[in-house]
Amino acid sequence: MPKTEMVFPEGMIGQEPHPNAPDFIKAQVSIKREDFMAWLNDREEEWLRFDIKESRGGKWYCSLNTFEPKSGGGDEALPF
């Protein structure tokens, strides 16, 4: 499977929850509205999915999920 280039959304930051956060909070996302809106305006997709990942160094970050199912899978299952 060919590797695709990772796309980082401008103006969006994924973070590990605060240590005192309740167990049901799995991640935190911060959005700088002006930067994120400008980035969104450059996108053409109807739906955008983001993954919150952890780097090898332990820092959390967001990336655009660019996975596309093989043809014939049908998009009727979108958005999730």
PDB file of N, CA, C and O in Angstrom:
ATOM      1  N   MET A   1       0.850  -1.181   0.000  1.00  0.00           N
ATOM      2  CA  MET A   1       0.000   0.000   0.000  1.00  0.00           C
ATOM      3  C   MET A   1       0.888   1.234   0.000  1.00  0.00           C
ATOM      4  O   MET A   1       1.751   1.365   0.868  1.00  0.00           O
ATOM      5  N   PRO A   2       0.700   2.144  -0.951  1.00  0.00           N
ATOM      6  CA  PRO A   2       1.539   3.334  -1.007  1.00  0.00           C
ATOM      7  C   PRO A   2       1.242   4.282   0.145  1.00  0.00           C
ATOM      8  O   PRO A   2       0.095   4.448   0.562  1.00  0.00           O
ATOM      9  N   LYS A   3       2.304   4.898   0.647  1.00  0.00           N
ATOM     10  CA  LYS A   3       2.141   5.870   1.719  1.00  0.00           C
ATOM     11  C   LYS A   3       1.711   7.200   1.134  1.00  0.00           C
ATOM     12  O   LYS A   3       2.237   7.631   0.108  1.00  0.00           O
ATOM     13  N   THR A   4       0.763   7.848   1.778  1.00  0.00           N
ATOM     14  CA  THR A   4       0.351   9.178   1.339  1.00  0.00           C
ATOM     15  C   THR A   4       0.998  10.210   2.254  1.00  0.00           C
ATOM     16  O   THR A   4       1.313   9.927   3.409  1.00  0.00           O
ATOM     17  N   GLU A   5       1.185  11.390   1.723  1.00  0.00           N
ATOM     18  CA  GLU A   5       1.780  12.457   2.501  1.00  0.00           C
ATOM     19  C   GLU A   5       0.815  12.898   3.596  1.00  0.00           C
ATOM     20  O   GLU A   5      -0.383  13.044   3.358  1.00  0.00           O
ATOM     21  N   MET A   6       1.346  13.108   4.792  1.00  0.00           N
ATOM     22  CA  MET A   6       0.515  13.519   5.907  1.00  0.00           C
ATOM     23  C   MET A   6       0.137  14.993   5.748  1.00  0.00           C
ATOM     24  O   MET A   6       0.984  15.824   5.419  1.00  0.00           O
ATOM     25  N   VAL A   7      -1.130  15.309   5.980  1.00  0.00           N
ATOM     26  CA  VAL A   7      -1.634  16.681   5.867  1.00  0.00           C
ATOM     27  C   VAL A   7      -2.018  17.159   7.261  1.00  0.00           C
ATOM     28  O   VAL A   7      -2.829  16.538   7.948  1.00  0.00           O
ATOM     29  N   PHE A   8      -1.422  18.266   7.660  1.00  0.00           N
ATOM     30  CA  PHE A   8      -1.708  18.834   8.975  1.00  0.00           C
ATOM     31  C   PHE A   8      -2.646  20.026   8.813  1.00  0.00           C
ATOM     32  O   PHE A   8      -2.333  20.956   8.070  1.00  0.00           O
ATOM     33  N   PRO A   9      -3.782  20.014   9.491  1.00  0.00           N
ATOM     34  CA  PRO A   9      -4.707  21.147   9.382  1.00  0.00           C
ATOM     35  C   PRO A   9      -4.140  22.374  10.085  1.00  0.00           C
ATOM     36  O   PRO A   9      -3.752  22.310  11.252  1.00  0.00           O
ATOM     37  N   GLU A  10      -4.098  23.472   9.375  1.00  0.00           N
ATOM     38  CA  GLU A  10      -3.609  24.715   9.969  1.00  0.00           C
ATOM     39  C   GLU A  10      -4.663  25.262  10.920  1.00  0.00           C
ATOM     40  O   GLU A  10      -5.849  25.307  10.594  1.00  0.00           O
ATOM     41  N   GLY A  11      -4.221  25.669  12.081  1.00  0.00           N
ATOM     42  CA  GLY A  11      -5.132  26.254  13.054  1.00  0.00           C
ATOM     43  C   GLY A  11      -5.838  25.244  13.936  1.00  0.00           C
ATOM     44  O   GLY A  11      -6.722  25.620  14.706  1.00  0.00           O
ATOM     45  N   MET A  12      -5.471  23.952  13.846  1.00  0.00           N
ATOM     46  CA  MET A  12      -6.088  22.914  14.681  1.00  0.00           C
ATOM     47  C   MET A  12      -4.992  22.163  15.438  1.00  0.00           C
ATOM     48  O   MET A  12      -4.006  21.724  14.846  1.00  0.00           O
ATOM     49  N   ILE A  13      -5.173  22.025  16.726  1.00  0.00           N
ATOM     50  CA  ILE A  13      -4.196  21.344  17.560  1.00  0.00           C
ATOM     51  C   ILE A  13      -4.900  20.260  18.371  1.00  0.00           C
ATOM     52  O   ILE A  13      -5.914  20.526  19.017  1.00  0.00           O
ATOM     53  N   GLY A  14      -4.372  19.053  18.341  1.00  0.00           N
ATOM     54  CA  GLY A  14      -4.870  17.960  19.172  1.00  0.00           C
ATOM     55  C   GLY A  14      -3.977  17.819  20.381  1.00  0.00           C
ATOM     56  O   GLY A  14      -2.753  17.902  20.276  1.00  0.00           O
ATOM     57  N   GLN A  15      -4.591  17.604  21.528  1.00  0.00           N
ATOM     58  CA  GLN A  15      -3.817  17.514  22.761  1.00  0.00           C
ATOM     59  C   GLN A  15      -4.354  16.406  23.656  1.00  0.00           C
ATOM     60  O   GLN A  15      -5.528  16.039  23.608  1.00  0.00           O
ATOM     61  N   GLU A  16      -3.453  15.895  24.464  1.00  0.00           N
ATOM     62  CA  GLU A  16      -3.829  14.931  25.492  1.00  0.00           C
ATOM     63  C   GLU A  16      -4.688  15.665  26.526  1.00  0.00           C
ATOM     64  O   GLU A  16      -4.422  16.826  26.834  1.00  0.00           O
ATOM     65  N   PRO A  17      -5.712  15.003  27.061  1.00  0.00           N
ATOM     66  CA  PRO A  17      -6.544  15.663  28.077  1.00  0.00           C
ATOM     67  C   PRO A  17      -5.731  16.069  29.302  1.00  0.00           C
ATOM     68  O   PRO A  17      -4.699  15.472  29.609  1.00  0.00           O
ATOM     69  N   HIS A  18      -6.204  17.069  29.973  1.00  0.00           N
ATOM     70  CA  HIS A  18      -5.597  17.521  31.227  1.00  0.00           C
ATOM     71  C   HIS A  18      -5.554  16.336  32.190  1.00  0.00           C
ATOM     72  O   HIS A  18      -6.479  15.524  32.193  1.00  0.00           O
ATOM     73  N   PRO A  19      -4.518  16.216  32.999  1.00  0.00           N
ATOM     74  CA  PRO A  19      -4.417  15.062  33.915  1.00  0.00           C
ATOM     75  C   PRO A  19      -5.617  14.883  34.840  1.00  0.00           C
ATOM     76  O   PRO A  19      -5.912  13.760  35.246  1.00  0.00           O
ATOM     77  N   ASN A  20      -6.309  15.958  35.179  1.00  0.00           N
ATOM     78  CA  ASN A  20      -7.461  15.862  36.081  1.00  0.00           C
ATOM     79  C   ASN A  20      -8.787  15.728  35.328  1.00  0.00           C
ATOM     80  O   ASN A  20      -9.850  15.746  35.949  1.00  0.00           O
ATOM     81  N   ALA A  21      -8.739  15.594  33.999  1.00  0.00           N
ATOM     82  CA  ALA A  21      -9.968  15.479  33.210  1.00  0.00           C
ATOM     83  C   ALA A  21     -10.651  14.146  33.502  1.00  0.00           C
ATOM     84  O   ALA A  21      -9.967  13.165  33.799  1.00  0.00           O
ATOM     85  N   PRO A  22     -11.983  14.084  33.426  1.00  0.00           N
ATOM     86  CA  PRO A  22     -12.702  12.826  33.629  1.00  0.00           C
ATOM     87  C   PRO A  22     -12.287  11.789  32.584  1.00  0.00           C
ATOM     88  O   PRO A  22     -11.833  12.143  31.496  1.00  0.00           O
ATOM     89  N   ASP A  23     -12.443  10.525  32.919  1.00  0.00           N
ATOM     90  CA  ASP A  23     -12.040   9.419  32.049  1.00  0.00           C
ATOM     91  C   ASP A  23     -12.724   9.447  30.687  1.00  0.00           C
ATOM     92  O   ASP A  23     -12.166   8.952  29.708  1.00  0.00           O
ATOM     93  N   PHE A  24     -13.928  10.020  30.608  1.00  0.00           N
ATOM     94  CA  PHE A  24     -14.646   9.992  29.339  1.00  0.00           C
ATOM     95  C   PHE A  24     -14.119  11.028  28.340  1.00  0.00           C
ATOM     96  O   PHE A  24     -14.528  11.016  27.179  1.00  0.00           O
ATOM     97  N   ILE A  25     -13.229  11.917  28.763  1.00  0.00           N
ATOM     98  CA  ILE A  25     -12.593  12.852  27.833  1.00  0.00           C
ATOM     99  C   ILE A  25     -11.335  12.178  27.307  1.00  0.00           C
ATOM    100  O   ILE A  25     -10.390  11.928  28.055  1.00  0.00           O
ATOM    101  N   LYS A  26     -11.336  11.889  26.012  1.00  0.00           N
ATOM    102  CA  LYS A  26     -10.247  11.130  25.398  1.00  0.00           C
ATOM    103  C   LYS A  26      -9.192  12.016  24.747  1.00  0.00           C
ATOM    104  O   LYS A  26      -8.034  11.610  24.645  1.00  0.00           O
ATOM    105  N   ALA A  27      -9.557  13.201  24.308  1.00  0.00           N
ATOM    106  CA  ALA A  27      -8.619  14.114  23.676  1.00  0.00           C
ATOM    107  C   ALA A  27      -9.212  15.509  23.708  1.00  0.00           C
ATOM    108  O   ALA A  27     -10.415  15.683  23.900  1.00  0.00           O
ATOM    109  N   GLN A  28      -8.354  16.498  23.516  1.00  0.00           N
ATOM    110  CA  GLN A  28      -8.804  17.877  23.423  1.00  0.00           C
ATOM    111  C   GLN A  28      -8.374  18.431  22.078  1.00  0.00           C
ATOM    112  O   GLN A  28      -7.290  18.114  21.587  1.00  0.00           O
ATOM    113  N   VAL A  29      -9.210  19.249  21.488  1.00  0.00           N
ATOM    114  CA  VAL A  29      -8.907  19.883  20.211  1.00  0.00           C
ATOM    115  C   VAL A  29      -9.091  21.384  20.377  1.00  0.00           C
ATOM    116  O   VAL A  29     -10.118  21.853  20.867  1.00  0.00           O
ATOM    117  N   SER A  30      -8.075  22.125  19.958  1.00  0.00           N
ATOM    118  CA  SER A  30      -8.140  23.586  19.972  1.00  0.00           C
ATOM    119  C   SER A  30      -8.112  24.065  18.533  1.00  0.00           C
ATOM    120  O   SER A  30      -7.350  23.550  17.714  1.00  0.00           O
ATOM    121  N   ILE A  31      -8.940  25.049  18.227  1.00  0.00           N
ATOM    122  CA  ILE A  31      -9.003  25.585  16.870  1.00  0.00           C
ATOM    123  C   ILE A  31      -8.826  27.093  16.928  1.00  0.00           C
ATOM    124  O   ILE A  31      -9.546  27.796  17.636  1.00  0.00           O
ATOM    125  N   LYS A  32      -7.838  27.578  16.155  1.00  0.00           N
ATOM    126  CA  LYS A  32      -7.669  29.019  15.961  1.00  0.00           C
ATOM    127  C   LYS A  32      -8.508  29.357  14.738  1.00  0.00           C
ATOM    128  O   LYS A  32      -8.114  29.079  13.605  1.00  0.00           O
ATOM    129  N   ARG A  33      -9.658  29.954  14.974  1.00  0.00           N
ATOM    130  CA  ARG A  33     -10.705  30.095  13.972  1.00  0.00           C
ATOM    131  C   ARG A  33     -10.225  30.688  12.651  1.00  0.00           C
ATOM    132  O   ARG A  33     -10.501  30.116  11.597  1.00  0.00           O
ATOM    133  N   GLU A  34      -9.524  31.803  12.672  1.00  0.00           N
ATOM    134  CA  GLU A  34      -9.120  32.465  11.430  1.00  0.00           C
ATOM    135  C   GLU A  34      -8.203  31.569  10.590  1.00  0.00           C
ATOM    136  O   GLU A  34      -8.401  31.441   9.382  1.00  0.00           O
ATOM    137  N   ASP A  35      -7.212  30.954  11.218  1.00  0.00           N
ATOM    138  CA  ASP A  35      -6.279  30.078  10.493  1.00  0.00           C
ATOM    139  C   ASP A  35      -6.983  28.831   9.968  1.00  0.00           C
ATOM    140  O   ASP A  35      -6.745  28.402   8.839  1.00  0.00           O
ATOM    141  N   PHE A  36      -7.848  28.256  10.794  1.00  0.00           N
ATOM    142  CA  PHE A  36      -8.538  27.031  10.395  1.00  0.00           C
ATOM    143  C   PHE A  36      -9.521  27.301   9.259  1.00  0.00           C
ATOM    144  O   PHE A  36      -9.623  26.503   8.327  1.00  0.00           O
ATOM    145  N   MET A  37     -10.243  28.415   9.328  1.00  0.00           N
ATOM    146  CA  MET A  37     -11.190  28.765   8.267  1.00  0.00           C
ATOM    147  C   MET A  37     -10.464  28.968   6.942  1.00  0.00           C
ATOM    148  O   MET A  37     -10.945  28.523   5.900  1.00  0.00           O
ATOM    149  N   ALA A  38      -9.306  29.640   6.970  1.00  0.00           N
ATOM    150  CA  ALA A  38      -8.533  29.845   5.742  1.00  0.00           C
ATOM    151  C   ALA A  38      -8.094  28.498   5.173  1.00  0.00           C
ATOM    152  O   ALA A  38      -8.151  28.291   3.961  1.00  0.00           O
ATOM    153  N   TRP A  39      -7.658  27.584   6.035  1.00  0.00           N
ATOM    154  CA  TRP A  39      -7.242  26.251   5.585  1.00  0.00           C
ATOM    155  C   TRP A  39      -8.433  25.495   5.003  1.00  0.00           C
ATOM    156  O   TRP A  39      -8.317  24.860   3.956  1.00  0.00           O
ATOM    157  N   LEU A  40      -9.574  25.565   5.680  1.00  0.00           N
ATOM    158  CA  LEU A  40     -10.786  24.882   5.191  1.00  0.00           C
ATOM    159  C   LEU A  40     -11.202  25.402   3.820  1.00  0.00           C
ATOM    160  O   LEU A  40     -11.621  24.621   2.965  1.00  0.00           O
ATOM    161  N   ASN A  41     -11.093  26.691   3.605  1.00  0.00           N
ATOM    162  CA  ASN A  41     -11.491  27.279   2.327  1.00  0.00           C
ATOM    163  C   ASN A  41     -10.652  26.771   1.164  1.00  0.00           C
ATOM    164  O   ASN A  41     -11.084  26.841   0.014  1.00  0.00           O
ATOM    165  N   ASP A  42      -9.469  26.265   1.447  1.00  0.00           N
ATOM    166  CA  ASP A  42      -8.606  25.709   0.401  1.00  0.00           C
ATOM    167  C   ASP A  42      -8.908  24.234   0.124  1.00  0.00           C
ATOM    168  O   ASP A  42      -8.346  23.661  -0.809  1.00  0.00           O
ATOM    169  N   ARG A  43      -9.773  23.618   0.908  1.00  0.00           N
ATOM    170  CA  ARG A  43     -10.101  22.195   0.753  1.00  0.00           C
ATOM    171  C   ARG A  43     -11.314  22.059  -0.157  1.00  0.00           C
ATOM    172  O   ARG A  43     -12.159  22.953  -0.215  1.00  0.00           O
ATOM    173  N   GLU A  44     -11.395  20.943  -0.862  1.00  0.00           N
ATOM    174  CA  GLU A  44     -12.521  20.703  -1.761  1.00  0.00           C
ATOM    175  C   GLU A  44     -13.432  19.579  -1.285  1.00  0.00           C
ATOM    176  O   GLU A  44     -14.550  19.441  -1.780  1.00  0.00           O
ATOM    177  N   GLU A  45     -12.973  18.780  -0.339  1.00  0.00           N
ATOM    178  CA  GLU A  45     -13.761  17.637   0.115  1.00  0.00           C
ATOM    179  C   GLU A  45     -15.029  18.094   0.847  1.00  0.00           C
ATOM    180  O   GLU A  45     -15.047  19.133   1.506  1.00  0.00           O
ATOM    181  N   GLU A  46     -16.082  17.288   0.712  1.00  0.00           N
ATOM    182  CA  GLU A  46     -17.314  17.585   1.444  1.00  0.00           C
ATOM    183  C   GLU A  46     -17.152  17.226   2.922  1.00  0.00           C
ATOM    184  O   GLU A  46     -17.586  17.967   3.804  1.00  0.00           O
ATOM    185  N   TRP A  47     -16.526  16.088   3.177  1.00  0.00           N
ATOM    186  CA  TRP A  47     -16.289  15.611   4.544  1.00  0.00           C
ATOM    187  C   TRP A  47     -14.793  15.573   4.805  1.00  0.00           C
ATOM    188  O   TRP A  47     -14.015  15.151   3.950  1.00  0.00           O
ATOM    189  N   LEU A  48     -14.398  16.014   5.982  1.00  0.00           N
ATOM    190  CA  LEU A  48     -13.005  15.932   6.417  1.00  0.00           C
ATOM    191  C   LEU A  48     -12.956  15.145   7.714  1.00  0.00           C
ATOM    192  O   LEU A  48     -13.725  15.407   8.639  1.00  0.00           O
ATOM    193  N   ARG A  49     -12.060  14.192   7.777  1.00  0.00           N
ATOM    194  CA  ARG A  49     -11.871  13.403   8.999  1.00  0.00           C
ATOM    195  C   ARG A  49     -10.476  13.684   9.524  1.00  0.00           C
ATOM    196  O   ARG A  49      -9.526  13.815   8.752  1.00  0.00           O
ATOM    197  N   PHE A  50     -10.360  13.775  10.819  1.00  0.00           N
ATOM    198  CA  PHE A  50      -9.069  14.042  11.441  1.00  0.00           C
ATOM    199  C   PHE A  50      -8.732  12.924  12.413  1.00  0.00           C
ATOM    200  O   PHE A  50      -9.603  12.377  13.091  1.00  0.00           O
ATOM    201  N   ASP A  51      -7.446  12.597  12.465  1.00  0.00           N
ATOM    202  CA  ASP A  51      -6.949  11.640  13.442  1.00  0.00           C
ATOM    203  C   ASP A  51      -6.125  12.412  14.465  1.00  0.00           C
ATOM    204  O   ASP A  51      -5.346  13.296  14.110  1.00  0.00           O
ATOM    205  N   ILE A  52      -6.303  12.073  15.717  1.00  0.00           N
ATOM    206  CA  ILE A  52      -5.448  12.625  16.759  1.00  0.00           C
ATOM    207  C   ILE A  52      -4.437  11.540  17.071  1.00  0.00           C
ATOM    208  O   ILE A  52      -4.790  10.432  17.475  1.00  0.00           O
ATOM    209  N   LYS A  53      -3.169  11.884  16.875  1.00  0.00           N
ATOM    210  CA  LYS A  53      -2.093  10.907  16.985  1.00  0.00           C
ATOM    211  C   LYS A  53      -1.099  11.324  18.059  1.00  0.00           C
ATOM    212  O   LYS A  53      -1.109  12.454  18.545  1.00  0.00           O
ATOM    213  N   GLU A  54      -0.245  10.377  18.409  1.00  0.00           N
ATOM    214  CA  GLU A  54       0.823  10.665  19.355  1.00  0.00           C
ATOM    215  C   GLU A  54       2.153  10.418  18.653  1.00  0.00           C
ATOM    216  O   GLU A  54       2.376   9.347  18.088  1.00  0.00           O
ATOM    217  N   SER A  55       3.029  11.409  18.693  1.00  0.00           N
ATOM    218  CA  SER A  55       4.334  11.275  18.040  1.00  0.00           C
ATOM    219  C   SER A  55       5.218  10.327  18.840  1.00  0.00           C
ATOM    220  O   SER A  55       4.908   9.973  19.978  1.00  0.00           O
ATOM    221  N   ARG A  56       6.313   9.929  18.229  1.00  0.00           N
ATOM    222  CA  ARG A  56       7.267   9.063  18.943  1.00  0.00           C
ATOM    223  C   ARG A  56       7.795   9.738  20.189  1.00  0.00           C
ATOM    224  O   ARG A  56       8.174   9.075  21.155  1.00  0.00           O
ATOM    225  N   GLY A  57       7.819  11.070  20.163  1.00  0.00           N
ATOM    226  CA  GLY A  57       8.293  11.829  21.317  1.00  0.00           C
ATOM    227  C   GLY A  57       7.222  12.064  22.375  1.00  0.00           C
ATOM    228  O   GLY A  57       7.495  12.675  23.409  1.00  0.00           O
ATOM    229  N   GLY A  58       5.995  11.579  22.123  1.00  0.00           N
ATOM    230  CA  GLY A  58       4.922  11.695  23.100  1.00  0.00           C
ATOM    231  C   GLY A  58       4.018  12.901  22.928  1.00  0.00           C
ATOM    232  O   GLY A  58       3.083  13.082  23.708  1.00  0.00           O
ATOM    233  N   LYS A  59       4.278  13.741  21.911  1.00  0.00           N
ATOM    234  CA  LYS A  59       3.436  14.922  21.682  1.00  0.00           C
ATOM    235  C   LYS A  59       2.234  14.531  20.821  1.00  0.00           C
ATOM    236  O   LYS A  59       2.381  13.797  19.844  1.00  0.00           O
ATOM    237  N   TRP A  60       1.059  15.016  21.182  1.00  0.00           N
ATOM    238  CA  TRP A  60      -0.161  14.741  20.430  1.00  0.00           C
ATOM    239  C   TRP A  60      -0.318  15.762  19.319  1.00  0.00           C
ATOM    240  O   TRP A  60       0.115  16.907  19.454  1.00  0.00           O
ATOM    241  N   TYR A  61      -0.938  15.350  18.222  1.00  0.00           N
ATOM    242  CA  TYR A  61      -1.162  16.246  17.096  1.00  0.00           C
ATOM    243  C   TYR A  61      -2.327  15.745  16.254  1.00  0.00           C
ATOM    244  O   TYR A  61      -2.751  14.596  16.385  1.00  0.00           O
ATOM    245  N   CYS A  62      -2.847  16.623  15.380  1.00  0.00           N
ATOM    246  CA  CYS A  62      -3.936  16.283  14.460  1.00  0.00           C
ATOM    247  C   CYS A  62      -3.388  16.147  13.054  1.00  0.00           C
ATOM    248  O   CYS A  62      -2.473  16.869  12.655  1.00  0.00           O
ATOM    249  N   SER A  63      -3.955  15.216  12.313  1.00  0.00           N
ATOM    250  CA  SER A  63      -3.652  15.120  10.885  1.00  0.00           C
ATOM    251  C   SER A  63      -4.940  14.776  10.153  1.00  0.00           C
ATOM    252  O   SER A  63      -5.855  14.168  10.709  1.00  0.00           O
ATOM    253  N   LEU A  64      -4.984  15.182   8.896  1.00  0.00           N
ATOM    254  CA  LEU A  64      -6.144  14.888   8.060  1.00  0.00           C
ATOM    255  C   LEU A  64      -6.109  13.410   7.699  1.00  0.00           C
ATOM    256  O   LEU A  64      -5.077  12.908   7.254  1.00  0.00           O
ATOM    257  N   ASN A  65      -7.214  12.715   7.883  1.00  0.00           N
ATOM    258  CA  ASN A  65      -7.317  11.307   7.496  1.00  0.00           C
ATOM    259  C   ASN A  65      -7.622  11.270   6.008  1.00  0.00           C
ATOM    260  O   ASN A  65      -8.706  11.663   5.577  1.00  0.00           O
ATOM    261  N   THR A  66      -6.658  10.795   5.227  1.00  0.00           N
ATOM    262  CA  THR A  66      -6.802  10.788   3.773  1.00  0.00           C
ATOM    263  C   THR A  66      -7.136   9.401   3.235  1.00  0.00           C
ATOM    264  O   THR A  66      -7.063   9.179   2.026  1.00  0.00           O
ATOM    265  N   PHE A  67      -7.498   8.469   4.106  1.00  0.00           N
ATOM    266  CA  PHE A  67      -7.824   7.119   3.671  1.00  0.00           C
ATOM    267  C   PHE A  67      -9.039   7.139   2.747  1.00  0.00           C
ATOM    268  O   PHE A  67     -10.049   7.781   3.036  1.00  0.00           O
ATOM    269  N   GLU A  68      -8.919   6.430   1.643  1.00  0.00           N
ATOM    270  CA  GLU A  68     -10.043   6.275   0.725  1.00  0.00           C
ATOM    271  C   GLU A  68     -10.252   4.787   0.496  1.00  0.00           C
ATOM    272  O   GLU A  68      -9.325   4.095   0.074  1.00  0.00           O
ATOM    273  N   PRO A  69     -11.454   4.278   0.767  1.00  0.00           N
ATOM    274  CA  PRO A  69     -11.696   2.852   0.561  1.00  0.00           C
ATOM    275  C   PRO A  69     -11.570   2.491  -0.915  1.00  0.00           C
ATOM    276  O   PRO A  69     -11.731   3.338  -1.792  1.00  0.00           O
ATOM    277  N   LYS A  70     -11.277   1.216  -1.171  1.00  0.00           N
ATOM    278  CA  LYS A  70     -11.205   0.751  -2.550  1.00  0.00           C
ATOM    279  C   LYS A  70     -12.539   0.983  -3.218  1.00  0.00           C
ATOM    280  O   LYS A  70     -13.576   0.980  -2.554  1.00  0.00           O
ATOM    281  N   SER A  71     -12.528   1.184  -4.521  1.00  0.00           N
ATOM    282  CA  SER A  71     -13.780   1.449  -5.249  1.00  0.00           C
ATOM    283  C   SER A  71     -14.736   0.304  -5.048  1.00  0.00           C
ATOM    284  O   SER A  71     -14.320  -0.843  -4.885  1.00  0.00           O
ATOM    285  N   GLY A  72     -15.999   0.606  -5.059  1.00  0.00           N
ATOM    286  CA  GLY A  72     -17.039  -0.401  -4.854  1.00  0.00           C
ATOM    287  C   GLY A  72     -17.480  -0.490  -3.400  1.00  0.00           C
ATOM    288  O   GLY A  72     -18.448  -1.179  -3.079  1.00  0.00           O
ATOM    289  N   GLY A  73     -16.745   0.230  -2.497  1.00  0.00           N
ATOM    290  CA  GLY A  73     -17.109   0.209  -1.095  1.00  0.00           C
ATOM    291  C   GLY A  73     -18.318   1.057  -0.802  1.00  0.00           C
ATOM    292  O   GLY A  73     -19.001   0.858   0.202  1.00  0.00           O
ATOM    293  N   GLY A  74     -18.584   2.006  -1.681  1.00  0.00           N
ATOM    294  CA  GLY A  74     -19.752   2.872  -1.515  1.00  0.00           C
ATOM    295  C   GLY A  74     -19.515   3.967  -0.501  1.00  0.00           C
ATOM    296  O   GLY A  74     -18.995   3.715   0.586  1.00  0.00           O
ATOM    297  N   ASP A  75     -19.890   5.169  -0.850  1.00  0.00           N
ATOM    298  CA  ASP A  75     -19.755   6.300   0.057  1.00  0.00           C
ATOM    299  C   ASP A  75     -21.010   6.520   0.883  1.00  0.00           C
ATOM    300  O   ASP A  75     -21.077   7.470   1.664  1.00  0.00           O
ATOM    301  N   GLU A  76     -22.001   5.659   0.722  1.00  0.00           N
ATOM    302  CA  GLU A  76     -23.239   5.872   1.456  1.00  0.00           C
ATOM    303  C   GLU A  76     -23.055   5.752   2.971  1.00  0.00           C
ATOM    304  O   GLU A  76     -23.914   6.189   3.738  1.00  0.00           O
ATOM    305  N   ALA A  77     -21.939   5.162   3.401  1.00  0.00           N
ATOM    306  CA  ALA A  77     -21.688   5.011   4.829  1.00  0.00           C
ATOM    307  C   ALA A  77     -21.108   6.275   5.451  1.00  0.00           C
ATOM    308  O   ALA A  77     -20.990   6.355   6.674  1.00  0.00           O
ATOM    309  N   LEU A  78     -20.742   7.267   4.636  1.00  0.00           N
ATOM    310  CA  LEU A  78     -20.191   8.498   5.195  1.00  0.00           C
ATOM    311  C   LEU A  78     -21.230   9.203   6.034  1.00  0.00           C
ATOM    312  O   LEU A  78     -22.413   9.087   5.714  1.00  0.00           O
ATOM    313  N   PRO A  79     -20.893   9.902   7.052  1.00  0.00           N
ATOM    314  CA  PRO A  79     -19.583  10.420   7.362  1.00  0.00           C
ATOM    315  C   PRO A  79     -18.699   9.513   8.210  1.00  0.00           C
ATOM    316  O   PRO A  79     -17.517   9.823   8.360  1.00  0.00           O
ATOM    317  N   PHE A  80     -19.187   8.430   8.766  1.00  0.00           N
ATOM    318  CA  PHE A  80     -18.329   7.653   9.660  1.00  0.00           C
ATOM    319  C   PHE A  80     -18.213   6.246   9.211  1.00  0.00           C
ATOM    320  O   PHE A  80     -17.526   5.449   9.849  1.00  0.00           O
TER     321      PHE A  80
END
